[in-house]
Amino acid sequence: MIFIDEIDAIAPPRKDGVEELSKRLVGTLLKLMDGISINGGLVVIAATNRPDHVDPALRRRGKFDQDIEI
């Protein structure tokens, strides 16, 4: 299991005004998550207090596609 706390800090929406490093980090994270197999036994969980500040591509099916509100 991999747990990423405060994912909004490292994966903000890629839009104008966002630093290039943040854009590259989101792109890299997306590529890495594409390589994770469902049957591989690896679970990736992320936490945030601001889900609206996470890049929408990370919230699509096959990425972080389930929300659990606590």
LOROLO-914113 format. One record per residue (C-alpha): residue in one letter; x, y, z; residue number from 1. Coordinates in nm, 2 decimals, padded with zeros to 4 digits. Last residue first. Layout:
BEGIN
(pt 'a',(X,Y,Z),NUM)
...
***
This chain:
BEGIN
(pt 'i',(-01.46,01.12,00.67),70)
(pt 'e',(-01.54,01.13,00.30),69)
(pt 'i',(-01.44,00.83,00.10),68)
(pt 'd',(-01.40,00.92,-00.27),67)
(pt 'q',(-01.33,00.65,-00.53),66)
(pt 'd',(-01.17,00.72,-00.87),65)
(pt 'f',(-00.82,00.79,-00.76),64)
(pt 'k',(-00.66,00.65,-01.08),63)
(pt 'g',(-00.83,00.38,-01.29),62)
(pt 'r',(-01.14,00.59,-01.35),61)
(pt 'r',(-01.06,00.96,-01.33),60)
(pt 'r',(-00.97,01.16,-01.02),59)
(pt 'l',(-00.60,01.20,-01.11),58)
(pt 'a',(-00.70,01.36,-01.44),57)
(pt 'p',(-00.91,01.62,-01.25),56)
(pt 'd',(-00.59,01.77,-01.09),55)
(pt 'v',(-00.65,01.80,-00.71),54)
(pt 'h',(-00.76,02.13,-00.57),53)
(pt 'd',(-01.14,02.03,-00.57),52)
(pt 'p',(-01.05,01.75,-00.33),51)
(pt 'r',(-00.94,02.00,-00.06),50)
(pt 'n',(-00.89,01.83,00.27),49)
(pt 't',(-00.67,01.57,00.11),48)
(pt 'a',(-00.58,01.21,00.14),47)
(pt 'a',(-00.44,00.96,-00.12),46)
(pt 'i',(-00.45,00.59,-00.13),45)
(pt 'v',(-00.26,00.36,-00.37),44)
(pt 'v',(-00.32,-00.01,-00.34),43)
(pt 'l',(-00.08,-00.27,-00.48),42)
(pt 'g',(-00.19,-00.63,-00.51),41)
(pt 'g',(-00.08,-00.66,-00.87),40)
(pt 'n',(-00.43,-00.76,-00.99),39)
(pt 'i',(-00.53,-00.40,-01.05),38)
(pt 's',(-00.21,-00.34,-01.23),37)
(pt 'i',(-00.02,-00.02,-01.17),36)
(pt 'g',(00.16,00.11,-01.48),35)
(pt 'd',(-00.10,00.38,-01.55),34)
(pt 'm',(-00.04,00.50,-01.19),33)
(pt 'l',(00.32,00.58,-01.28),32)
(pt 'k',(00.22,00.77,-01.59),31)
(pt 'l',(-00.03,00.98,-01.39),30)
(pt 'l',(00.23,01.05,-01.12),29)
(pt 't',(00.48,01.17,-01.39),28)
(pt 'g',(00.22,01.40,-01.54),27)
(pt 'v',(00.13,01.54,-01.20),26)
(pt 'l',(00.50,01.60,-01.12),25)
(pt 'r',(00.56,01.77,-01.46),24)
(pt 'k',(00.27,02.01,-01.41),23)
(pt 's',(00.39,02.09,-01.05),22)
(pt 'l',(00.74,02.16,-01.18),21)
(pt 'e',(00.61,02.39,-01.45),20)
(pt 'e',(00.45,02.61,-01.18),19)
(pt 'v',(00.07,02.66,-01.21),18)
(pt 'g',(-00.03,03.00,-01.35),17)
(pt 'd',(-00.22,02.86,-01.65),16)
(pt 'k',(-00.37,02.52,-01.57),15)
(pt 'r',(-00.27,02.18,-01.44),14)
(pt 'p',(-00.49,02.12,-01.14),13)
(pt 'p',(-00.28,02.08,-00.82),12)
(pt 'a',(-00.09,01.75,-00.77),11)
(pt 'i',(00.18,01.80,-00.51),10)
(pt 'a',(00.00,02.00,-00.24),9)
(pt 'd',(-00.34,01.86,-00.34),8)
(pt 'i',(-00.20,01.51,-00.25),7)
(pt 'e',(-00.21,01.61,00.12),6)
(pt 'd',(-00.11,01.26,00.24),5)
(pt 'i',(00.00,01.00,-00.02),4)
(pt 'f',(-00.04,00.64,00.11),3)
(pt 'i',(00.12,00.35,-00.08),2)
(pt 'm',(00.00,00.00,00.00),1)
***
